[in-house]
Amino acid sequence: MGAADITYNYGHIGAVSVGFAGNSAQLLDHHDQIVSLINRLEPFTGEGANALRDGATLMLKGLAELGDAVGLHSKALDYAVDSAQATDLMSAHSFNGIFG
């Protein structure tokens, strides 16, 4: 496999990254909406209310972590594309200097 066999579709990778970023934002928005709804339960007391709040807190922690992880995937894709483009540019300049 030679260098000519390696191709990147930067536009597609960028679109996937944007998709991940959008999904991350949507997850974090859902998190905030649920927090708002759970906060409405503040006047309620008792074991049931406490159990509901504890369960919701645990669920919300997981949802926030998932949203953050999906956002990190978007950033990783952006970094990979930027690095690949920089490598391509550097390689092109290097070969141009040798063969140009």
HELIX and SHEET records of a PDB file:
HELIX    1   1 ALA A    3  ASP A    5  5                                   3    
HELIX    2   2 TYR A   10  ASN A   39  1                                  30    
HELIX    3   3 GLU A   47  PHE A   99  1                                  53    
END                                                                             
